[in-house]
Amino acid sequence: MCYTSGVDAMAALADPVRRELVALLAHGEVSAGELADRFPVSRPAVSRHLRVLREAGLVRSRTEGRHRLYALDPRPLREIDDWLEPYRDLWAQRLDALDTEIARGRRARGSGGTA
């Protein structure tokens, strides 16, 4: 993973409005106006959010007539996913340990022991 692009993408995704824009674009290409209509912030604010996402490489845009259409570019998300991969084992181990403790507690309660 290119360190700079991964950092840019993660920084861009730190904002909840930008995360929601990415979620909407995951379903396909959408015009800037349609995106702006879904948020309680001004159109210029949505435009600034889209610019940040575009500069981070998370979305691409094209012009069709008078409309600017945006689409998700999943490459930076794959880079983030690749970076997170080693940490998944940590969570899996911890969740497995929690599952074991929950099962012990259930067994202890079922046999009349204290948990």
N, C-alpha and C positions, 0 to 999 in steps of 0.2 A: 504494500500500500504506500502511496506517496503521502508522506507525513503531512504536508501542507494541505492537500486537498481533503484529507480525512478530518483535520482540525477545522477547516473552513466549513465542511458539511456538518460536523457536530455543533459548531458554534451557531450555524444557521438554524439547526433544529432545536436549539435551546428555547426558542420562543414558541409558545403554544399556538399562536395564529399561524406561524409558518408550518408547524407540525400538521395542523388541520388542513392547510393548503396542500401539503404533500399527500395527505390521506385522500383528499378530493381528487387530486390529479392521478392517483394510483388507479382510478377507474377509467381513465382515458383523458383525451385532450379536451380542454375547457377554455372558453374565451375569458379574457380578463374581466369583462363586464359581468358574466355569470358568476365568476368567483367573488367579485366585489359585492354582489347582491346577497351573498350568503353570510356576510360579516357585519357586525354592528359598528364597524369603524369606517372612516371615509375611504372613498376610492383612491385618493392619493396615498393613504396609509397602506392599503392593500397593494398598490403598485410598488411601494418601497419594499414591502415584504417579498414580493415576487422578484424584485431586482436582487435582493440579498440571496434568495434561493438560486437565481440564475447565475450570479457571480460565484456561488459555491459549487456550481455544476449540478445541482439537484434538479433543476428544470431547464427546459429549452423552450424557446418561443419562435413563432413564425407569424408572418402577417398574411392574412387572407382577406382581400378587399379592405374594408375599414376596420376589421377585427384583428386583434392580436390573440393568438391561440397559444396556450401553454400546455406542456406535456411533461410528465415526470421522466427524468433520466435516472435509472436505477443504479448506475455504476458507482456513485459515491456511497449509496446505501450498502452495496455489496462489499465495498472496502471497509466500511464500519463493521459490517457483519463478520468479515474475515478477522478484523482486529479484535472483536469480542470473543471469538471462538475459544481461545485458551481459558477464558474466565467462565465459560459455561460449565466446565468440569467442576470448578469450585462450587458453583451453585447446585449442581447435581449431587455432589457429595453431601452438602449441607442439607439439602431437601431429603436425601435418602436417610440421613441421620435423624432428622425430624420425624420422618415416617416411622422409623424404628421405635423412637421414643413414644409416639402416639400409640403404636401397636402394643408396646409394653404396658402403657397405662390402661388400655382397654382390657388386656388380659388380667392385669392386677385387679381392676374393678370387677371383672367377671368372676374371679375366684375369691372375692371377698377381701382381698388385700387392700392396702392403702396406696394411693398413687400420688 
